[in-house]
């Protein structure tokens, strides 16, 4: 059993034949998805919130991981959920949103929700690392800058477990390997899709949701803008609006 950070453990809520897979973000933990998971479980659904490879324990565990490792965590959880459920929805935040879109391009899902998903990430420092690879060994991780924070509710940070630094090689894998790969797969996403983004997000560029929407192969796709949140939409001021819309998205497709 991994030694998880306090409040950062994976979670599972047994329920009916409808499964909901909830995937957290880069350097984050299942805590980001837990309250949504509790809301879904209260409706009788089976809910699984895994920890991505290298996450939710200690930063050193994440240093050697790459996007294929994180996606492997998602597919393993998906397979676990499919053993109990014949209907599966996938919901992800940030990196998790991108991962569930990739899942929907390759595995059958009944619906997919991507929250605060980055389409591209502009990071001149990581680009410098790519140009001079020896820097990865000299600087394996970079401290996060809390002055450019990604929440509007100031109380969130006191209870939000995550790593305090960005692993540089892992970050490069996200930016230069995974996101370009995902963009090529978006036309293969055919499941109903809900995209959610906050106007106050300082992590994801303002055009990310529109870029995803334009490229998805889904006939049924919609966007929701939130006015009072930063990047961590499922914890910030607009979380109730996000929860209500996600619950409606799942319910209406279960009832069809």
C-alpha contacts under 8 A as a table, 3 or more apart, distances in Angstrom:
res1	aa1	res2	aa2	distance
2	X	57	X	7.02
3	X	57	X	5.81
4	X	7	X	7.98
4	X	8	X	6.06
4	X	9	X	5.77
4	X	56	X	5.53
4	X	57	X	4.42
4	X	58	X	7.86
5	X	8	X	5.19
5	X	9	X	7.10
5	X	56	X	5.71
5	X	57	X	5.32
5	X	58	X	7.57
5	X	161	X	7.01
6	X	9	X	7.37
6	X	161	X	7.24
7	X	31	X	6.35
7	X	161	X	6.98
8	X	29	X	5.39
8	X	30	X	5.71
8	X	31	X	5.18
8	X	56	X	5.69
8	X	161	X	6.34
9	X	29	X	7.51
9	X	30	X	6.37
9	X	31	X	7.23
9	X	51	X	7.28
9	X	56	X	7.08
10	X	30	X	5.56
10	X	31	X	7.90
10	X	48	X	7.80
10	X	49	X	5.41
10	X	50	X	4.81
10	X	51	X	5.51
11	X	30	X	7.38
11	X	34	X	7.41
11	X	47	X	7.88
11	X	48	X	5.91
11	X	49	X	5.07
11	X	50	X	6.66
12	X	46	X	7.65
12	X	47	X	5.60
12	X	48	X	4.54
12	X	49	X	6.31
13	X	37	X	7.97
13	X	38	X	7.96
13	X	41	X	6.26
13	X	45	X	7.99
13	X	46	X	5.60
13	X	47	X	5.01
13	X	48	X	6.55
14	X	41	X	7.70
14	X	45	X	7.38
14	X	46	X	4.76
14	X	47	X	6.59
15	X	18	X	7.63
15	X	19	X	7.98
15	X	41	X	6.78
15	X	44	X	5.20
15	X	45	X	4.78
15	X	46	X	4.03
15	X	47	X	7.38
16	X	19	X	7.51
16	X	44	X	5.91
16	X	45	X	5.25
16	X	46	X	5.69
16	X	85	X	7.38
17	X	45	X	7.11
17	X	46	X	6.97
17	X	84	X	6.64
17	X	85	X	4.34
17	X	86	X	5.86
17	X	87	X	6.41
18	X	45	X	5.32
18	X	46	X	5.99
18	X	85	X	5.53
18	X	86	X	6.56
18	X	87	X	4.76
18	X	88	X	5.93
18	X	89	X	7.86
18	X	254	X	7.76
19	X	45	X	5.92
19	X	46	X	4.64
19	X	47	X	5.75
19	X	48	X	7.69
19	X	81	X	6.32
19	X	82	X	7.63
19	X	84	X	7.84
19	X	85	X	5.53
19	X	86	X	7.63
19	X	87	X	5.94
19	X	88	X	4.61
19	X	89	X	6.21
20	X	40	X	7.75
20	X	45	X	6.98
20	X	46	X	6.14
20	X	47	X	4.77
20	X	48	X	6.32
20	X	81	X	7.97
20	X	88	X	5.77
20	X	89	X	4.83
20	X	90	X	5.83
20	X	91	X	7.25
21	X	47	X	6.10
21	X	48	X	5.12
21	X	49	X	6.13
21	X	77	X	7.43
21	X	78	X	6.81
21	X	81	X	7.50
21	X	88	X	7.33
21	X	89	X	6.19
21	X	90	X	4.72
21	X	91	X	6.04
22	X	30	X	7.99
22	X	33	X	6.23
22	X	37	X	7.24
22	X	47	X	7.44
22	X	48	X	6.18
22	X	49	X	4.81
22	X	50	X	7.25
22	X	90	X	6.18
22	X	91	X	4.91
22	X	92	X	5.63
23	X	30	X	7.03
23	X	33	X	6.99
23	X	49	X	6.11
23	X	50	X	6.61
23	X	51	X	7.66
23	X	52	X	7.82
23	X	74	X	7.40
23	X	90	X	7.84
23	X	91	X	6.26
23	X	92	X	4.47
23	X	93	X	6.42
23	X	96	X	4.76
23	X	97	X	7.25
23	X	99	X	7.89
23	X	100	X	7.48
24	X	28	X	6.21
24	X	29	X	5.82
24	X	30	X	5.52
24	X	31	X	7.89
24	X	32	X	6.09
24	X	33	X	6.25
24	X	49	X	7.92
24	X	51	X	7.44
24	X	52	X	7.59
24	X	92	X	5.94
24	X	93	X	5.32
24	X	94	X	7.22
24	X	95	X	7.09
24	X	96	X	4.92
24	X	97	X	7.93
25	X	28	X	5.06
25	X	29	X	6.99
25	X	32	X	7.93
25	X	92	X	7.52
25	X	93	X	5.45
25	X	94	X	5.01
25	X	95	X	4.59
25	X	96	X	4.88
25	X	97	X	7.72
26	X	94	X	7.14
26	X	95	X	5.46
26	X	96	X	7.50
27	X	55	X	6.12
27	X	56	X	7.63
27	X	162	X	5.93
27	X	163	X	5.51
27	X	165	X	7.91
27	X	166	X	7.02
28	X	31	X	7.97
28	X	32	X	7.20
28	X	55	X	6.73
28	X	56	X	6.73
28	X	161	X	7.10
28	X	162	X	4.73
28	X	163	X	6.77
29	X	32	X	6.10
29	X	51	X	6.23
29	X	52	X	7.82
29	X	55	X	6.38
29	X	56	X	5.01
29	X	161	X	6.77
29	X	162	X	6.16
30	X	33	X	5.42
30	X	34	X	6.25
30	X	49	X	5.87
30	X	50	X	6.38
30	X	51	X	5.82
30	X	56	X	7.63
31	X	34	X	5.03
31	X	35	X	7.72
31	X	160	X	7.33
31	X	161	X	7.19
32	X	35	X	7.55
32	X	93	X	8.00
32	X	160	X	7.63
32	X	232	X	7.71
32	X	234	X	6.81
32	X	235	X	7.04
33	X	36	X	5.52
33	X	37	X	6.13
33	X	49	X	7.01
33	X	93	X	7.87
33	X	234	X	7.03
34	X	37	X	4.81
34	X	38	X	6.17
34	X	49	X	7.29
35	X	38	X	5.04
35	X	39	X	6.38
35	X	234	X	7.86
36	X	39	X	5.09
36	X	40	X	6.29
36	X	234	X	7.20
36	X	243	X	6.40
37	X	40	X	5.12
37	X	41	X	6.04
37	X	47	X	6.10
37	X	48	X	7.68
37	X	49	X	7.52
38	X	41	X	5.01
38	X	42	X	6.11
39	X	42	X	5.15
39	X	43	X	6.83
39	X	243	X	7.70
40	X	43	X	5.30
40	X	44	X	6.96
40	X	45	X	5.86
40	X	46	X	7.87
40	X	47	X	7.09
40	X	247	X	6.84
41	X	44	X	5.09
41	X	45	X	4.91
41	X	46	X	6.17
41	X	47	X	6.22
42	X	45	X	7.29
46	X	85	X	7.73
48	X	77	X	7.38
48	X	81	X	7.16
50	X	73	X	7.37
50	X	74	X	7.51
50	X	77	X	6.56
51	X	55	X	6.10
51	X	56	X	6.52
51	X	73	X	7.40
52	X	55	X	5.44
52	X	56	X	7.90
52	X	69	X	7.86
52	X	70	X	5.17
52	X	71	X	7.89
52	X	73	X	5.44
52	X	74	X	7.21
53	X	62	X	7.11
53	X	65	X	6.86
53	X	69	X	5.90
53	X	70	X	5.23
53	X	72	X	7.97
53	X	73	X	6.10
54	X	57	X	7.09
54	X	58	X	7.69
54	X	59	X	7.54
54	X	60	X	7.90
54	X	61	X	4.60
54	X	62	X	3.89
54	X	63	X	7.50
54	X	65	X	6.34
55	X	58	X	7.12
55	X	59	X	7.46
55	X	61	X	7.05
55	X	62	X	6.01
56	X	161	X	7.86
56	X	162	X	6.78
56	X	163	X	7.77
57	X	61	X	7.07
58	X	61	X	5.68
58	X	62	X	7.39
58	X	163	X	7.30
59	X	62	X	5.41
59	X	63	X	6.77
59	X	163	X	6.14
59	X	165	X	7.65
59	X	167	X	7.76
60	X	63	X	5.39
60	X	64	X	7.99
61	X	64	X	6.99
61	X	65	X	7.71
62	X	65	X	5.35
62	X	167	X	7.13
62	X	170	X	7.47
63	X	140	X	7.30
63	X	141	X	7.97
63	X	167	X	5.66
63	X	168	X	7.83
63	X	169	X	6.98
63	X	170	X	6.39
64	X	169	X	7.66
64	X	170	X	7.18
65	X	69	X	5.98
65	X	70	X	7.53
65	X	170	X	6.13
66	X	69	X	5.42
66	X	70	X	6.72
66	X	169	X	7.84
66	X	170	X	5.40
66	X	173	X	5.69
66	X	174	X	7.46
67	X	70	X	5.11
67	X	71	X	6.11
67	X	170	X	7.50
67	X	173	X	6.02
67	X	174	X	6.07
67	X	177	X	7.71
67	X	178	X	6.08
68	X	71	X	5.04
68	X	72	X	5.95
69	X	72	X	4.95
69	X	73	X	6.48
70	X	73	X	5.16
70	X	74	X	6.59
71	X	74	X	4.96
71	X	75	X	6.27
71	X	99	X	6.37
72	X	75	X	5.21
72	X	76	X	6.07
73	X	76	X	5.20
73	X	77	X	6.24
74	X	77	X	5.18
74	X	78	X	6.07
74	X	99	X	7.47
74	X	100	X	7.76
74	X	103	X	7.74
75	X	78	X	4.83
75	X	79	X	6.07
75	X	103	X	7.30
76	X	79	X	5.19
76	X	80	X	6.24
77	X	80	X	4.96
77	X	81	X	6.16
78	X	81	X	5.11
78	X	82	X	6.14
79	X	82	X	5.06
79	X	83	X	6.50
80	X	83	X	5.44
80	X	84	X	7.38
81	X	84	X	5.58
81	X	85	X	6.03
81	X	88	X	7.65
82	X	85	X	4.93
82	X	86	X	6.27
82	X	87	X	7.83
82	X	88	X	7.22
85	X	88	X	6.75
87	X	109	X	7.31
87	X	110	X	6.30
88	X	109	X	5.36
88	X	110	X	5.60
88	X	111	X	7.30
89	X	109	X	5.78
89	X	110	X	5.49
89	X	111	X	4.91
89	X	112	X	5.75
89	X	113	X	7.95
89	X	250	X	7.34
90	X	100	X	5.88
90	X	104	X	7.97
90	X	109	X	7.09
90	X	111	X	6.52
90	X	112	X	4.82
90	X	113	X	6.28
91	X	96	X	7.61
91	X	97	X	6.59
91	X	100	X	6.44
91	X	112	X	5.78
91	X	113	X	4.55
91	X	114	X	5.99
91	X	115	X	7.65
92	X	95	X	7.36
92	X	96	X	4.11
92	X	97	X	3.77
92	X	98	X	7.22
92	X	99	X	7.18
92	X	100	X	5.96
92	X	113	X	6.39
92	X	114	X	5.25
92	X	115	X	6.02
93	X	96	X	4.61
93	X	97	X	4.58
93	X	98	X	7.87
93	X	114	X	6.25
93	X	115	X	4.71
93	X	116	X	5.83
93	X	117	X	6.39
93	X	232	X	7.82
94	X	97	X	5.04
94	X	98	X	6.63
94	X	114	X	7.53
94	X	115	X	6.09
94	X	116	X	4.76
94	X	117	X	4.17
94	X	118	X	6.23
94	X	231	X	7.88
95	X	98	X	5.12
95	X	99	X	6.15
95	X	117	X	6.15
95	X	118	X	7.07
96	X	99	X	4.91
96	X	100	X	6.18
96	X	114	X	7.58
96	X	117	X	7.43
97	X	100	X	5.33
97	X	101	X	6.38
97	X	113	X	6.97
97	X	114	X	4.04
97	X	115	X	5.55
97	X	116	X	6.92
97	X	117	X	4.96
98	X	101	X	5.20
98	X	102	X	6.34
98	X	114	X	6.73
98	X	117	X	5.56
98	X	118	X	7.05
98	X	179	X	7.75
98	X	182	X	7.51
99	X	102	X	5.03
99	X	103	X	6.16
100	X	103	X	4.74
100	X	104	X	6.09
100	X	112	X	6.79
100	X	113	X	7.63
100	X	114	X	7.06
101	X	104	X	5.02
101	X	105	X	6.38
101	X	112	X	6.83
101	X	113	X	7.96
101	X	114	X	7.00
101	X	182	X	7.92
101	X	186	X	7.36
101	X	189	X	7.02
102	X	105	X	5.13
102	X	106	X	6.68
102	X	182	X	6.09
102	X	185	X	6.93
102	X	186	X	7.43
102	X	189	X	7.85
103	X	106	X	5.32
103	X	107	X	5.64
104	X	107	X	5.34
104	X	108	X	6.27
104	X	109	X	6.01
104	X	112	X	6.92
104	X	188	X	7.97
104	X	189	X	5.52
104	X	190	X	7.51
104	X	191	X	6.86
105	X	108	X	7.97
105	X	185	X	6.24
105	X	186	X	6.63
105	X	187	X	7.82
105	X	188	X	4.89
105	X	189	X	4.33
105	X	190	X	7.27
106	X	188	X	7.65
106	X	189	X	7.87
108	X	191	X	7.85
109	X	112	X	7.08
109	X	191	X	6.43
110	X	191	X	6.00
110	X	192	X	7.00
110	X	253	X	7.64
111	X	191	X	5.26
111	X	192	X	4.85
111	X	193	X	5.85
111	X	250	X	7.43
111	X	253	X	7.88
112	X	191	X	6.74
112	X	192	X	6.40
112	X	193	X	4.93
112	X	194	X	6.42
113	X	193	X	5.76
113	X	194	X	4.72
113	X	195	X	5.86
113	X	196	X	7.66
113	X	246	X	7.50
114	X	117	X	5.92
114	X	193	X	7.77
114	X	194	X	6.45
114	X	195	X	5.04
114	X	196	X	6.34
115	X	195	X	5.96
115	X	196	X	4.66
115	X	197	X	5.97
115	X	233	X	7.41
116	X	195	X	7.99
116	X	196	X	6.17
116	X	197	X	4.88
116	X	198	X	7.16
116	X	201	X	7.83
116	X	204	X	6.67
116	X	209	X	7.86
116	X	231	X	6.15
116	X	232	X	7.63
116	X	233	X	7.28
117	X	197	X	7.70
117	X	204	X	7.03
117	X	208	X	7.15
117	X	209	X	7.34
118	X	121	X	6.56
118	X	204	X	5.20
118	X	205	X	7.12
118	X	208	X	5.86
118	X	209	X	7.99
119	X	179	X	6.72
119	X	183	X	7.86
119	X	204	X	7.71
119	X	205	X	7.83
119	X	208	X	4.88
119	X	209	X	7.49
119	X	211	X	6.91
119	X	212	X	6.84
120	X	175	X	6.99
120	X	179	X	6.61
120	X	204	X	7.89
120	X	205	X	7.62
120	X	208	X	7.25
121	X	175	X	6.15
121	X	204	X	7.14
121	X	205	X	7.56
123	X	126	X	5.56
123	X	127	X	6.38
124	X	127	X	4.93
124	X	128	X	6.24
125	X	128	X	5.06
125	X	129	X	6.56
126	X	129	X	4.92
126	X	130	X	6.33
126	X	168	X	6.95
126	X	171	X	7.48
126	X	172	X	6.37
127	X	130	X	5.01
127	X	131	X	6.32
128	X	131	X	5.07
128	X	132	X	6.16
129	X	132	X	5.03
129	X	133	X	5.37
129	X	134	X	7.57
129	X	135	X	5.63
129	X	136	X	6.39
129	X	168	X	7.91
130	X	133	X	5.42
130	X	172	X	7.45
132	X	135	X	6.03
133	X	136	X	5.76
133	X	137	X	7.93
134	X	137	X	5.74
134	X	138	X	6.73
135	X	138	X	4.89
135	X	139	X	5.77
135	X	140	X	7.85
136	X	139	X	5.28
136	X	140	X	5.24
136	X	168	X	6.29
136	X	169	X	6.31
137	X	140	X	5.60
139	X	142	X	7.06
139	X	168	X	7.36
140	X	167	X	5.88
140	X	168	X	5.52
140	X	169	X	7.07
141	X	165	X	5.99
141	X	166	X	5.26
141	X	167	X	4.12
141	X	168	X	5.10
142	X	165	X	5.19
142	X	166	X	5.16
142	X	167	X	6.51
142	X	168	X	6.89
143	X	164	X	6.15
143	X	165	X	4.17
143	X	166	X	6.38
144	X	164	X	5.83
144	X	165	X	5.06
144	X	166	X	6.61
145	X	148	X	5.94
145	X	149	X	7.12
146	X	149	X	4.87
148	X	202	X	7.28
149	X	202	X	7.29
150	X	201	X	6.28
150	X	202	X	5.71
150	X	203	X	6.44
150	X	230	X	5.01
150	X	231	X	4.94
150	X	232	X	6.60
151	X	154	X	7.08
151	X	156	X	7.42
151	X	201	X	7.76
151	X	229	X	6.42
151	X	230	X	4.27
151	X	231	X	6.01
151	X	232	X	6.06
151	X	236	X	6.43
152	X	200	X	7.94
152	X	228	X	7.40
152	X	229	X	5.72
152	X	230	X	5.53
152	X	236	X	6.54
152	X	237	X	7.17
153	X	156	X	5.94
153	X	229	X	7.73
153	X	236	X	5.68
153	X	237	X	6.21
154	X	157	X	6.66
155	X	158	X	5.86
155	X	159	X	7.57
156	X	159	X	5.81
156	X	160	X	6.00
156	X	235	X	7.03
156	X	236	X	7.28
157	X	160	X	5.04
157	X	161	X	7.96
163	X	166	X	7.56
166	X	170	X	7.99
166	X	171	X	6.84
167	X	170	X	5.41
167	X	171	X	5.96
168	X	171	X	4.99
168	X	172	X	6.18
169	X	172	X	5.05
169	X	173	X	6.26
170	X	173	X	5.00
170	X	174	X	6.41
171	X	174	X	5.13
171	X	175	X	6.22
172	X	175	X	5.09
172	X	176	X	5.59
172	X	177	X	7.30
173	X	176	X	5.61
173	X	177	X	5.02
173	X	178	X	6.24
174	X	177	X	5.83
174	X	178	X	4.97
174	X	179	X	6.20
175	X	178	X	6.36
175	X	179	X	5.80
175	X	180	X	7.67
176	X	179	X	6.64
176	X	180	X	6.58
177	X	180	X	5.97
177	X	181	X	6.25
178	X	181	X	5.07
178	X	182	X	6.02
179	X	182	X	4.99
179	X	183	X	6.25
180	X	183	X	5.21
180	X	184	X	6.77
181	X	184	X	5.48
181	X	185	X	6.79
182	X	185	X	5.07
182	X	186	X	6.35
183	X	186	X	5.47
183	X	215	X	7.83
184	X	187	X	7.18
185	X	188	X	5.53
185	X	189	X	7.26
186	X	189	X	5.39
186	X	212	X	7.65
186	X	215	X	5.94
186	X	216	X	4.87
186	X	217	X	6.36
187	X	190	X	7.66
187	X	215	X	6.04
187	X	216	X	4.97
187	X	217	X	4.11
187	X	218	X	7.67
188	X	216	X	7.33
188	X	217	X	5.65
189	X	216	X	5.95
189	X	217	X	5.15
189	X	218	X	5.78
190	X	216	X	7.56
190	X	217	X	5.30
190	X	218	X	4.08
190	X	219	X	6.94
191	X	218	X	5.70
191	X	220	X	7.44
192	X	218	X	6.02
192	X	219	X	7.17
192	X	220	X	4.86
192	X	221	X	5.73
193	X	218	X	6.88
193	X	220	X	6.42
193	X	221	X	4.65
193	X	222	X	6.48
194	X	221	X	5.85
194	X	222	X	5.12
194	X	223	X	5.97
194	X	224	X	7.60
194	X	246	X	7.97
194	X	249	X	7.61
195	X	209	X	6.47
195	X	213	X	7.63
195	X	221	X	7.73
195	X	222	X	6.19
195	X	223	X	4.75
195	X	224	X	6.21
196	X	209	X	7.23
196	X	223	X	5.86
196	X	224	X	4.78
196	X	225	X	6.03
196	X	226	X	7.44
196	X	242	X	7.69
197	X	201	X	7.50
197	X	209	X	6.62
197	X	224	X	6.53
197	X	225	X	5.29
197	X	226	X	6.17
197	X	231	X	7.83
197	X	233	X	7.62
198	X	201	X	5.40
198	X	225	X	5.61
198	X	226	X	4.47
198	X	227	X	6.00
198	X	228	X	7.08
198	X	229	X	5.55
198	X	230	X	6.01
198	X	231	X	6.71
198	X	233	X	6.90
199	X	206	X	7.01
199	X	225	X	6.71
199	X	226	X	6.18
199	X	227	X	5.66
199	X	228	X	7.52
199	X	229	X	7.19
199	X	230	X	7.37
200	X	227	X	7.03
200	X	228	X	6.88
200	X	229	X	5.68
200	X	230	X	4.77
200	X	231	X	7.30
201	X	204	X	5.98
201	X	205	X	7.56
201	X	206	X	7.63
201	X	229	X	6.95
201	X	230	X	4.25
201	X	231	X	4.55
202	X	205	X	7.23
202	X	230	X	6.72
202	X	231	X	6.62
203	X	231	X	6.26
204	X	208	X	6.71
204	X	231	X	7.29
205	X	208	X	5.58
206	X	209	X	7.39
207	X	210	X	5.37
207	X	211	X	6.15
208	X	211	X	5.17
208	X	212	X	6.35
209	X	212	X	5.23
209	X	213	X	6.13
209	X	223	X	7.30
210	X	213	X	4.99
210	X	214	X	6.12
211	X	214	X	5.30
211	X	215	X	6.49
212	X	215	X	5.35
212	X	216	X	6.09
213	X	216	X	5.59
213	X	221	X	7.05
213	X	222	X	7.49
213	X	223	X	7.56
218	X	221	X	6.06
226	X	229	X	6.60
226	X	238	X	6.49
226	X	241	X	7.89
226	X	242	X	7.87
227	X	238	X	7.25
228	X	236	X	7.66
228	X	237	X	5.66
228	X	238	X	5.43
229	X	232	X	7.23
229	X	233	X	5.75
229	X	236	X	5.33
229	X	237	X	5.52
229	X	238	X	5.62
229	X	239	X	7.91
230	X	233	X	6.17
230	X	236	X	6.81
232	X	235	X	5.75
232	X	236	X	6.06
233	X	236	X	5.19
233	X	237	X	7.67
233	X	238	X	6.59
233	X	239	X	5.77
233	X	242	X	7.43
234	X	238	X	7.60
234	X	239	X	4.78
234	X	242	X	6.89
234	X	243	X	7.47
235	X	238	X	7.88
235	X	239	X	5.67
236	X	239	X	5.53
237	X	240	X	7.71
238	X	241	X	5.47
238	X	242	X	6.46
239	X	242	X	4.96
239	X	243	X	5.99
240	X	243	X	5.01
240	X	244	X	6.07
241	X	244	X	5.23
241	X	245	X	6.26
242	X	245	X	5.25
242	X	246	X	6.17
243	X	246	X	5.21
243	X	247	X	6.05
244	X	247	X	5.21
244	X	248	X	6.12
245	X	248	X	5.08
245	X	249	X	6.07
246	X	249	X	4.95
246	X	250	X	6.30
247	X	250	X	5.26
247	X	251	X	6.00
248	X	251	X	5.04
248	X	252	X	5.94
249	X	252	X	5.69
249	X	253	X	6.57
250	X	253	X	5.43
250	X	254	X	6.19
251	X	254	X	5.12
251	X	255	X	6.21
252	X	255	X	5.26
252	X	256	X	6.42
253	X	256	X	5.24
